[in-house]
């Protein structure tokens, strides 16, 4: 590609830029963002080759535009870019919800929505900003595309090829399927991690509790170090699916509370053992998928 524009040069957008550069897949990367300080830092780190606050300048001659901003900003950003969207430019995003993003794209782009290919890289870290960006962040990780009926095949392939250049493995789902799946395996875990840390931090003896929190607490709550703004937007955008998963989890907790109150060790052990088996099977499937000699 000759020119790629990244709106939001933080962890996700910055890592995309570094990976494309490492792969030699792009000649020039332009950064856009709300913060001049962040843009200056991205330039200093060599993540982008230039930065601009002008959507007209950014969009001129662009092959690909990646929106790597909180999902609630998708509509306003697309509205700013739309007047300068050239016929050969494809826009994609990295948002963790898709149904709301698709609706925002349809509202902002109208008949040109076919030039928007929704996407979601399944990768991240607890750190934020340009300094957190890594060229290897997407290597071996899934990127889910949720193409629209209006998307030309070549534009879908351009987006897929850019993620493959970053080392990602491409998967495809519908927007509805995507949001149901990630409510369960991503959005709910983040909500729970934030809730636990907030609960501990609110206790009068929080200092003592954190003093003795060790690796188990650290591992369980790692994702609570993610961007609060981003996860606020994700939670609200996927509210209905997340509420369904949260209700199911509350029912599980209520059941386990009854087991504990009744000192029903056998019932608790059955839950623990089933969870252990399921997790071992999941990890084994991941390891087999990475092992070319596994025969799977």
Backbone torsions as a table, in degrees:
resi	resn	phi	psi	omega
1	UNK	NA	146.7	-179.5
2	UNK	-83.3	-43.6	-175.4
3	UNK	-142.1	128.0	175.6
4	UNK	-121.3	135.7	177.4
5	UNK	-110.3	132.4	177.3
6	UNK	-120.2	118.8	178.1
7	UNK	-98.1	104.2	-175.7
8	UNK	102.4	84.2	-174.1
9	UNK	-97.0	65.7	175.2
10	UNK	-104.5	-142.6	-179.4
11	UNK	-58.1	-53.7	-173.6
12	UNK	-71.7	-53.1	179.9
13	UNK	-66.0	-39.6	179.0
14	UNK	-65.6	-39.8	178.6
15	UNK	-66.7	-37.9	176.1
16	UNK	-60.3	-46.3	179.8
17	UNK	-61.7	-48.3	-178.9
18	UNK	-62.6	-38.8	-179.7
19	UNK	-67.6	-42.2	177.4
20	UNK	-62.5	-41.4	178.6
21	UNK	-63.5	-44.4	-179.5
22	UNK	-61.4	-35.6	-179.4
23	UNK	-81.1	-7.0	-176.8
24	UNK	66.8	31.0	-173.6
25	UNK	-94.4	-0.9	-176.5
26	UNK	-150.0	145.3	179.2
27	UNK	-87.6	-40.7	-173.6
28	UNK	-143.9	132.2	178.7
29	UNK	-117.6	128.4	179.1
30	UNK	-108.3	132.8	177.0
31	UNK	-103.5	140.7	171.9
32	UNK	-129.9	145.7	178.8
33	UNK	-172.1	170.7	-177.8
34	UNK	-76.9	-27.1	-171.4
35	UNK	-108.3	117.4	175.4
36	UNK	-59.6	-33.0	-179.6
37	UNK	-66.4	-41.5	178.7
38	UNK	-65.7	-42.2	179.1
39	UNK	-63.2	-40.7	178.7
40	UNK	-63.5	-39.3	179.4
41	UNK	-67.3	-40.2	178.5
42	UNK	-63.2	-37.9	176.1
43	UNK	-66.6	-44.2	-177.9
44	UNK	-63.2	-34.3	-179.4
45	UNK	-82.8	-5.6	-179.1
46	UNK	76.3	17.7	179.2
47	UNK	-72.4	-42.4	176.1
48	UNK	-117.4	158.6	179.9
49	UNK	-93.1	-23.5	176.2
50	UNK	-155.5	163.1	179.3
51	UNK	-136.4	146.4	-179.9
52	UNK	-149.7	151.8	172.6
53	UNK	-101.5	2.0	-176.8
54	UNK	-98.9	113.6	177.1
55	UNK	-62.0	-31.7	179.0
56	UNK	-63.7	-45.9	178.4
57	UNK	-65.6	-41.6	-177.5
58	UNK	-63.5	-42.7	-172.3
59	UNK	-79.5	-16.3	-176.3
60	UNK	-63.6	113.8	177.5
61	UNK	74.5	15.1	-177.3
62	UNK	-74.8	134.0	173.8
63	UNK	-83.6	-39.0	-174.6
64	UNK	-145.4	138.9	175.2
65	UNK	-123.4	126.6	175.9
66	UNK	-109.3	123.8	172.6
67	UNK	-91.5	112.3	-179.4
68	UNK	-121.3	52.5	-178.5
69	UNK	-121.5	164.9	175.9
70	UNK	-52.2	141.8	-170.6
71	UNK	-59.6	-28.3	180.0
72	UNK	-66.9	-17.7	179.6
73	UNK	-89.4	-3.6	-174.9
74	UNK	-57.6	-50.4	-178.9
75	UNK	-59.7	-53.4	178.6
76	UNK	-59.3	-38.4	179.3
77	UNK	-65.9	-46.5	-180.0
78	UNK	-63.0	-35.9	178.2
79	UNK	-63.2	-35.4	177.8
80	UNK	-71.9	-35.0	-176.5
81	UNK	-82.3	-30.0	-170.3
82	UNK	-52.9	-42.6	-178.1
83	UNK	-63.0	-17.9	-175.0
84	UNK	-113.9	12.2	-178.4
85	UNK	-74.1	113.6	180.0
86	UNK	-82.9	159.5	-173.4
87	UNK	-59.5	-35.5	-175.9
88	UNK	-91.9	3.7	-176.8
89	UNK	-90.6	136.6	173.4
90	UNK	-113.5	136.9	177.1
91	UNK	-109.6	139.0	172.9
92	UNK	-135.2	177.3	-179.7
93	UNK	-141.0	174.2	-180.0
94	UNK	-126.3	23.7	-174.7
95	UNK	-72.0	148.9	-177.8
96	UNK	-83.8	-3.1	171.0
97	UNK	-126.0	153.1	-173.1
98	UNK	-123.3	-36.7	-177.4
99	UNK	-61.2	-43.5	179.2
100	UNK	-69.0	-35.9	178.9
101	UNK	-65.7	-42.6	178.0
102	UNK	-62.4	-43.0	178.3
103	UNK	-61.6	-42.2	178.9
104	UNK	-64.1	-39.8	179.7
105	UNK	-66.3	-41.2	178.7
106	UNK	-63.1	-40.3	-179.5
107	UNK	-68.1	-39.8	-175.2
108	UNK	-82.2	-34.5	-172.3
109	UNK	-103.2	-20.0	178.1
110	UNK	58.3	-125.6	-176.4
111	UNK	-66.4	-13.7	-178.8
112	UNK	-97.3	15.0	-178.1
113	UNK	-63.4	-19.5	177.0
114	UNK	-62.1	-17.0	178.1
115	UNK	-88.0	6.1	177.8
116	UNK	-113.2	118.1	179.4
117	UNK	-112.2	107.2	-177.0
118	UNK	-68.0	142.4	179.0
119	UNK	-148.4	165.3	-179.6
120	UNK	-153.8	104.3	174.1
121	UNK	-75.0	131.0	-177.8
122	UNK	-94.0	75.7	-178.7
123	UNK	-159.6	155.5	178.3
124	UNK	176.9	176.2	175.0
125	UNK	-142.8	168.1	177.6
126	UNK	-78.3	-11.3	178.8
127	UNK	-88.1	155.6	-178.4
128	UNK	-128.3	167.7	174.0
129	UNK	87.9	171.4	-177.7
130	UNK	-59.1	-34.1	-178.1
131	UNK	-66.6	-18.5	179.9
132	UNK	-86.2	-10.5	-174.4
133	UNK	-64.9	140.8	-180.0
134	UNK	-134.4	134.1	177.8
135	UNK	-65.2	-25.2	-175.9
136	UNK	-96.3	6.1	-172.2
137	UNK	-56.7	-36.0	-171.9
138	UNK	-98.5	-0.3	-176.5
139	UNK	-63.7	122.0	179.3
140	UNK	75.6	2.1	-178.6
141	UNK	-95.5	154.3	178.5
142	UNK	-77.9	142.6	164.5
143	UNK	-123.4	123.4	-178.5
144	UNK	-96.9	125.5	171.9
145	UNK	-104.3	141.3	177.2
146	UNK	-124.1	71.8	-173.0
147	UNK	-59.7	151.2	177.3
148	UNK	-93.2	155.6	176.3
149	UNK	-57.4	-28.1	-178.0
150	UNK	-81.2	-10.1	-175.6
151	UNK	-71.6	123.9	171.0
152	UNK	-64.0	145.9	-178.1
153	UNK	-58.0	-37.7	-176.2
154	UNK	-68.7	-30.5	178.2
155	UNK	-74.3	-37.8	174.9
156	UNK	-61.5	-42.9	-178.9
157	UNK	-67.1	-34.5	177.9
158	UNK	-62.4	-43.1	178.3
159	UNK	-66.5	-45.7	179.6
160	UNK	-60.4	-43.0	-178.6
161	UNK	-64.5	-35.0	179.2
162	UNK	-65.8	-39.9	178.4
163	UNK	-71.5	-36.6	175.9
164	UNK	-62.8	-35.5	176.8
165	UNK	-62.9	-26.4	176.9
166	UNK	-81.9	-4.5	-179.4
167	UNK	97.0	3.7	-176.0
168	UNK	-80.9	158.7	176.2
169	UNK	-106.1	125.4	-172.5
170	UNK	-87.0	131.6	171.8
171	UNK	-126.1	157.5	178.7
172	UNK	-131.0	136.2	176.0
173	UNK	-139.8	165.5	167.3
174	UNK	-77.0	161.2	179.2
175	UNK	-60.1	-40.7	-179.5
176	UNK	-65.3	-45.6	178.2
177	UNK	-59.8	-44.7	-179.8
178	UNK	-55.6	-49.3	-174.5
179	UNK	-68.1	-34.7	176.7
180	UNK	-66.7	-44.7	-178.6
181	UNK	-63.0	-48.2	-172.2
182	UNK	-79.8	-17.7	169.6
183	UNK	-60.5	-38.1	-176.7
184	UNK	-79.8	-44.9	-168.7
185	UNK	-103.1	-4.8	178.9
186	UNK	-132.4	-52.8	-173.5
187	UNK	-70.0	-43.5	176.6
188	UNK	-62.6	-47.5	177.5
189	UNK	-57.2	-38.2	177.2
190	UNK	-65.1	-44.5	178.4
191	UNK	-57.7	-43.8	-178.4
192	UNK	-66.6	-40.4	179.5
193	UNK	-64.3	-45.9	177.3
194	UNK	-60.4	-42.7	-177.7
195	UNK	-62.9	-42.4	-178.4
196	UNK	-65.8	-47.1	-178.6
197	UNK	-65.4	-40.0	177.8
198	UNK	-63.2	-39.6	179.0
199	UNK	-63.8	-46.1	179.2
200	UNK	-63.5	-44.1	-177.0
201	UNK	-65.6	-22.9	-177.4
202	UNK	-87.0	-9.5	-178.0
203	UNK	-76.4	148.6	-178.5
204	UNK	-63.7	-24.6	179.1
205	UNK	-108.0	35.5	-178.3
206	UNK	-56.8	-40.0	-179.2
207	UNK	-58.5	-42.7	179.2
208	UNK	-66.0	-41.4	-179.4
209	UNK	-63.8	-47.1	179.5
210	UNK	-65.1	-29.8	179.7
211	UNK	-60.7	-34.7	-176.1
212	UNK	-104.2	0.3	175.6
213	UNK	-68.5	130.2	-175.3
214	UNK	-119.6	-150.7	-169.7
215	UNK	-63.6	-35.2	179.6
216	UNK	-62.7	-45.5	177.9
217	UNK	-65.9	-40.9	179.8
218	UNK	-61.4	-46.2	-177.8
219	UNK	-67.0	-42.0	-178.4
220	UNK	-65.5	-33.6	-172.2
221	UNK	-105.7	7.5	-177.2
222	UNK	-51.6	-43.2	-174.2
223	UNK	-72.2	-10.1	174.7
224	UNK	-73.3	-4.1	174.2
225	UNK	-86.8	0.9	-179.1
226	UNK	-75.2	172.7	-176.0
227	UNK	-64.2	118.1	178.1
228	UNK	-61.1	-38.5	179.7
229	UNK	-62.5	-45.3	-179.2
230	UNK	-62.4	-45.0	-176.3
231	UNK	-76.9	-25.3	168.7
232	UNK	-59.6	-49.0	-178.1
233	UNK	-64.5	-42.3	179.4
234	UNK	-62.6	-45.0	-178.8
235	UNK	-60.4	-43.9	-179.3
236	UNK	-72.6	-37.6	-178.5
237	UNK	-65.9	-35.0	-178.8
238	UNK	-109.0	34.4	-171.7
239	UNK	-55.0	-49.0	-173.7
240	UNK	-63.5	-48.1	179.5
241	UNK	-65.9	-38.2	180.0
242	UNK	-67.5	-39.0	177.0
243	UNK	-61.9	-40.0	178.0
244	UNK	-61.9	-43.7	178.8
245	UNK	-68.4	-37.2	179.5
246	UNK	-66.3	-40.0	177.2
247	UNK	-62.6	-41.9	178.9
248	UNK	-64.5	-38.3	179.3
249	UNK	-69.0	-39.4	176.5
250	UNK	-61.4	-38.3	177.2
251	UNK	-63.9	-40.3	177.1
252	UNK	-63.4	-43.8	179.0
253	UNK	-63.6	-40.6	178.2
254	UNK	-61.5	-42.3	178.1
255	UNK	-63.4	-43.2	-179.5
256	UNK	-71.0	-30.9	175.4
257	UNK	-63.4	-40.3	178.3
258	UNK	-64.2	-40.3	177.0
259	UNK	-60.4	-44.8	-178.7
260	UNK	-65.7	-44.2	-179.6
261	UNK	-62.0	-33.5	-179.4
262	UNK	-88.3	3.7	-176.1
263	UNK	54.3	37.2	-178.3
264	UNK	-87.5	80.7	-177.2
265	UNK	-63.1	-35.8	-178.7
266	UNK	-63.9	-42.3	179.7
267	UNK	-66.5	-42.4	177.8
268	UNK	-61.8	-41.8	-179.4
269	UNK	-64.3	-36.4	178.0
270	UNK	-62.3	-42.3	177.2
271	UNK	-63.2	-47.0	-179.0
272	UNK	-61.7	-43.3	-177.6
273	UNK	-66.9	-40.5	178.2
274	UNK	-64.0	-41.4	178.1
275	UNK	-64.7	-40.8	179.0
276	UNK	-62.0	-45.9	-179.9
277	UNK	-61.5	-44.0	-178.6
278	UNK	-63.4	-41.0	-180.0
279	UNK	-68.4	-41.3	177.9
280	UNK	-60.8	-41.8	-179.8
281	UNK	-64.4	-39.7	178.9
282	UNK	-64.3	-47.9	179.3
283	UNK	-63.0	-40.7	179.3
284	UNK	-62.6	-40.3	179.1
285	UNK	-64.2	-39.6	178.0
286	UNK	-63.8	-45.4	-177.6
287	UNK	-66.7	-39.3	178.6
288	UNK	-65.7	-36.4	179.2
289	UNK	-65.9	-28.5	180.0
290	UNK	-85.2	-17.7	-173.3
291	UNK	-97.3	107.8	-176.9
292	UNK	-67.2	-15.6	-179.2
293	UNK	-96.8	5.8	-175.8
294	UNK	-77.1	-17.8	-177.4
295	UNK	80.9	6.7	-178.1
296	UNK	-117.9	NA	NA
